[in-house]
Amino acid sequence: MASWNLKLCFEQLIPAIETSLNGNKEFKVATLKHDVKFSILASDTNETLLVSIQSSAARIKFDRSTVAEFALSARSQDWQKFFEQVPKAPYQSYWGILRVFGKESGVGISGDISAFSKSVGVWRIVLETAREIMHNQPVLAIDQNADDGSVEEDSIVGKYIWLKISAFGQTKIFYECAGHGPKHILWLHTAGADSRQFHELMNNKSLQERYTMYAFDMPAHGRSSPGSKQVPQGYANSEEVYIEVIHEVIKKLHLMQPIVSGASMAGHICLAVALRAQEMGVGGVIPVEAAEYLPLVQPPYELGGHFNESIINPERVCGMTSPTSTKARKQLIWWIYSSQAARVFQGDLQFYFKGWDGRNRLEHIDTSRCPVYMLTGEYDYSCTPEVSAAAAAKIPGAQFEKMDCMGHFPMTEDPEQFLVYLNRALDFIEKSRIG
C-alpha cells in the first residue's frame, strides 16, 4: 500500500482552496496589509506546498525551490492524521502536533519565528480551509454563524466587590450570579480568560433551579481591576495567591459549602482547594482538565520576542479545542482570550506549568469532607485524559471521567454536552455529601 503523499492529496485541490480562501471574510481580515510567504512541508518526502499572500490574495503551488519566510514542518504521517475529516487528538491543530511531537525529527517551525508568530491566524485558516476542501465541507463565513445555540434572554447579573489580597493589594473584582437554587456553585475561569466562559451554563434553567451559581474574573482579568500593588505587565499567579482570592470571594459572597469547579489552571487549583476544603468551607470540587503536575516541555508555549498577544494567545489556545466544536463557539473562545491585558496569560501559565505541584499531596485529600469528580476532554493535549486519570487514582474516593469529543474548554466548546458530564459529577458530589 502506497504511503500518504502531501502532493498527491492536494495538487488537484489547489484551485478550490485558493477560491475558498480568497472569498473568506476572516482570511481577508487576517491578511489585511500582511503579505507573507510560507510553506507547508512534509519533512520525510520534502514535498513543499508554498503559500504566497499578497494584497490579501492567496496563491498556492508545490514548489521546493522558492525560499519561504518560514515553514510548518511535520512528517507525512502527521499531516495525514491532521487532514482527516475528524482528526484525533492531538492532530486537530498544528499547535497540537508541535506540542506533542515538537522534539521529534522533522517536526517544528523553521525560518523566521517572528514571521511565523505574526501569521498564526493566517496559516491556521489556510490549513483549516485545505482540510475542509479535501472533505467537501462547507467553509462558513463569520456572519453565517450567528445562531450558536445561546439563549436569547439572559438572567445573569453582574456586580463588583472589593477584596484585599496580600500580593495584589486592594482590588475591585467583577462577579456574576445566576440561578435561585438552595445550593451554591463557584465557577473558576481558565488561564488568561474570564467568567464569560460559563454564560451558557449559568443561563441553563435546570442548573438555575438546583443551584445559585457564581463566577468571577481574577484580578487584572476580564472586567476586574488590577490590585493597588500591581504594575502593568507584572501580573503573576501562584497557588497561595490563587487560594487567597478564592477564599476571599467565598467569604465576601457568603457562599455556603459551594461546589467549586473550573478548567485548566482552575482545574489545578480545585485540587488545591480540596486539600484545604475544611478551612475554606468548600463542599466539593469538580476539577476539569486538571493534573497532579504538568512540566513545561514545549518551546512554542514560551516563544521569545515581542508578539501580538491578542492574536497569538487565542490562536494557541484554540488549537486545544475539539474539531467537532462549532466555529461560533471557537470564535467566542478566541474573543475572550484576545481581550485580556498584556502578560496576564503568561502570568497564569507560571502557575499552570510551574507553580502547581500536587505530587505527594493528593493522597491527603479527604473526600468524605470534599468529594472530588474529575473531568477531562479527549482532545486536550495539554492535560490529557491519561494524566488526569492518574491524578484521580491517587485521591481516595475520587472519580474520573473522560469526556468524548471535548477539548480544553468544554464549558464553552459544547455546553450542552458538557452538562451531561457535569450533572453526573454534581449528582456524585450531592450523594457523597449525604453519605
N, C-alpha and C positions, 0 to 999 in steps of 0.2 A: 504494500500500500504506500503510495507516494506521500512524502511528508508535506505538511502545510506550507504554503508559499505566499508571502505577502503580495507579490506582484501578480500572481495568477488569480488571487481573490479579488483584487481591486482595479486591475488595469482597465477592464471594461466598464467599471462603475464611475470612473473619474468624471466624465461629463455630468452625470446625475449629481454627484457630490458637489461639484462646482456650482451647478444651477441652484441646488438647495442652499448652499452657503450664501451665495450672492443675493438670494431672496429672503434671507433670515434676518429679522429685525435685531435680534440680540447680537448676531455676528456683526452687523453694520455698526452698532453702538460700540462694541468691544474693539473694533478696528479703526474707529474714527481717529484720524491723524496718527495712526500707528501702523507704519509699514514694517514688515518683518519677513524674514525668510528662514524657515526651519524645516527639519526633516524628521520623518518617522522611519526609524532604522531597525531592520531585522539583523541583529548583530552576528548571527551564525551564518547567514547567507549573503550578507552585505546588500540586500535589496533595500533601496532607499527611495521613499516617497517624499518628494520635495514639494513643500507648500510655500508659495510666494504670494504675499499680500501687499497690494499697492493700491492706494486710494480706495480702501475698503472692498476691493475686488480680489477674489482668490483665484489663483492659477495653480494647478496641481499636475505633476508629472513624475514618472520614475526617472531619477537622474542621480547617478553615482559620482558624476564629475564636478558638479557645482557645489561650492562650499557654502553651507548654511551658517547662520549665526549660532544656532545650537541644534542639537539632535536629541530626540527622545528614543533611547535605545532599549531594546528588550529582545529576548530570544524568540524565535518563531513560535515555540510552544506557548510563550506568554501572550504574544499577540493573538494567536489562535483562540485562546481562552478569553482574552479581553473582548474579541469581536463576536463571541457567541451572543445569541439573541437575549438570553437572560444569563449573564455570566455569574459564575460562582465567586465567592469571596476568596482572595482579595482582588479579583480581576475586574471588579466593577469600575475601577478607575485606574489611571496611570499612577496616581498617588499611592494606591494600594500595591501596585507592582513594585514601586520604589521602596515603600516601607518594608515589605516582606522580603523582597529579593534583591534589594539595592546593593548588597555586598557580593552578589553572585557575578561572575564574569559575564560581561555583555549586557548588563542591566544598569542603567544610570543615565545621567544627563551629561552630555559633553558640549564643549563650546562655551559661549558667553553665558554664564549663570545669571547675570543681570538681565540679559535679553529674555532668557527663559522665564524669569520671575515676572518681568513686565508683561509677558504674553500668556500668563497662566489661563486667563479666560478664553483667549483665542484658540490655543491648541486643544483645550478641553472641548470647545464647541466643534472643532474640526473632527476630533476623534469620535465624539458622540454622533455627529452627522454621518460619518462614514459607517458606523455601526447600524444606524437607522436605515440608511440606504441599502446596506448589504441585506437587510432582512425585510425590505419593503415596508418599513414602518413609517407612519406619517410624522413629519417634522413640524411640530406645532409652534406657532409664534407665541410670544408672551401674552398678547391681548386675547388669545383664544383660551386662556386658562383661568378666566375669571371665576368660574364655578369650581371651587376647591373643596366643597363639602362643608364649609363653615356655616354656622348658624347665622341667621340674619338679625336676630335680636340678642344682644349681648347683655348679660346681667352681672358682669364683673365690675366691681367698684374699686377704684384706686385711691390710696391715701398716702400720707407721709408720716413718719415718726422720726424722732431724734434719738440717736444712740451715741454713747461714748465708748469707743473701742481703744484699748490700750495702745496698739500700734498705729492706729489711724487718727485718733483724736475724735472730736465732735463731728458727727456726720449725719446728714439728712438722708434717710432711707425711704425709698418708694416700695410700697407693698400693695398687693391686690387681694381681694377677698370675693368669694362666690359660694353660694350654697347656704342651706339652713339646717343641715343635719346636726344631730347632737354630738357627733364625734369630729375630731379635727385631723386634717392632713396639712402638712407643710411641705410645699414643693421647693426644690433647690435646682437652680439652672446650671447648665454646663459651663465649662471654662470659656471665658471671653464672650458670654452671652447675657441674656436677661430673661425675666419671667414670662415674656410673650410666648415662649416655647410651650406653655401649658394652657393657653387660652381655650383651645377646643375641649380639653379635658375639664377645665373649670366651668365651661358652659354646658357640660353634659348633665341632663336632667336627672338621670338615675344617681350619679355621683352627688349631685346637689341635695337630693333627698336624704342620702345617707350621711353626708359629711358637710361640714363647713370647711372650705379649702382656702389656704393662704399661700401666697408666693411672693417673694421679694427679690429685688435687684441688689446684689452685693455692692458695697461701697465702690464708687467710681465706675459702676457698670450701668448700662441702660439709662434709667431715669433717676438713679441715686446719685447724690453728690459725692465727691471725694471728701475724705476726712480733713480736719484742720491741720493735721501733721503731714499730709501727703503733698507731694510736689508732682507736677506734670511729668509723665513717663517714668515715675518712680514707684508704681504700684507693684507689690509682691505679695503673694499669698503663702500661707503656711498652715499646718494643722492647728496650731494653737490660736492663730488669728481667726481662722475659719470657724472653729468651735465656739470661740467667744462671740462672734457675730450671731451665729445661730442661736446660742443660748440667750443672748440679749433680746433677740427678736421674740423668742418663745415667752420670755418674761414680760416684755413690753406689751405683747398682744394677748397676754393671759391665756395662752393655749393650754389645754388640759390633756395630758398624755397623748400628744399628737403622734400620728404616724408620719415619719419623715422619709421623703423619697426624692431622688434625683439621679441624674445620669452623669457619666464621665467623672470629672473631679468631684461632682456632687455624690456620685456613687461611692467613691472612695471615702468621702467624709461621712457618709451614712454608716460605714463600718466603724469609724472613729466615734461617732455619736452612740452607736450600740455599746461600745466599750464604756461609755460614761452615761448610759441611759438613766441610771438612778439619780445622779446629781442634776441632770438636765431635765428630768421629768418627761422622758420620751417613752411612748408605749409600744413602739415597734418601728422597724425600718425596712424599706424596700430599696436596696441598692441596685441601680441599673447601670450596666456597663462598668462594673467595679472589679477591682483585683486586690490581692494581698500586697502586691508591689509590682511596679512597671518600670524597668530600667529604660533609659533613653538610649536607643541603639541606632536610630536612623538619622543621618545628617540632614536630609531635606526638611526636617522639622525645626532646625535651627540654622537656616540659611543666613550667611553673613551679608553685610551690606545694608543699604537703606532702600527698602522696598515699600511699595504702597500697601500698607497693612489692610486697608479697607477692601482690597481686591484679593491679595494672596491669602489672607486668613480665611475668608469664606470659601475660596476655591479649594483650599486644602481640606477643610472640614467636610465640605460637601462630597468629597471623594469617599467618605466613610458611610454615606447613605446607601440604602438599598436601591438596586436598579429598578425595583418594582414600585418605588415611591413616585407619586405624580410630580410632574415638572413644577406645578404651582407650589407644592409643599417644599420641594427642594429650594425653590426661589425664596420662600419665606425664611428658611434657614440661612440662605445666602444674605438676605437683607439684615437679619438680626446680627449676624457676625460682621457685616460691613459697617454697622452703625455704632461700634464701640470706640472708646477712646484709645489713644496711642499707648501701646505696650501693655494694655490690660490683659490681652490674651496670653502674651508671653509671661506676664506675672502669675497668671493662673497655672500655666504649664510648669512653672517651677514647683508648684505643689503636686500637680498630676504626675509628673515624672520623677521628681527629685525629693519632694517634701513629704510624700505619703509613704510610709513603710509599716505594714501590718504584720511583718514576719515575727513569729514567736509571740504574737499578741492576740490574734483572732481566736485562739483556743480559750481565751479568758472571757469571751462574750457570754453573758448569762441570758440565754434565750427564754428562760422562764419569766424573766422580767421584761425582756425586749426581744420578741420574735423577729427572725430575720428571713426574708424571702428575696433571693437574688434573681435578677433577670438580665439576660444579655442577648443581643441580636446576632444572628448568624453571619451578617455582613460586617460586623465590627472587627476590623483587622488591627485596631489599636489595642483594644482589650477584648480578646477572643472569648468565645463561649467556654473553651477549654480552660483558660486562665481563671475565669470567674467560677467555673465549677470546682476547680481545685481550691479556690479560696473558701467556697461554701462548705466543702468537705472538711475543712479544719474547724468549723464552728459547730459545736454540739447542738443538734436540733434544728439547724438551718436547712432551708430548702433552696434548690436552684432549678431554673427552667430556661432552656434555650428558646428564643423567640424566632420562629421561622419568618423569612422574608423581611427582617428588620435590620437596621443598621445602628449607628452610634447614637441616633437621636429619635428613638421610636415614638416618643410622645408627640413629635412634630411630623415625622415622616408618614405615619399612618395611625392617627389617634384612635380610630375605630377598632382596628385590630389590636393595638396595644392595650385597649381597655379590656379585651378578653383575658389577656395575661394578668393585667393589673387587678381585675376582680378576683381572680384566683389567689393572688397574693394578699389582697385585703381580707378575703374570707379566711385564709390561713391564719393571719395575724389575729383576727377577731376570735376565732375558735381557740387559738393558743392562749389568748388573754383570759378567756373564760376558764380554761384549764389551770 
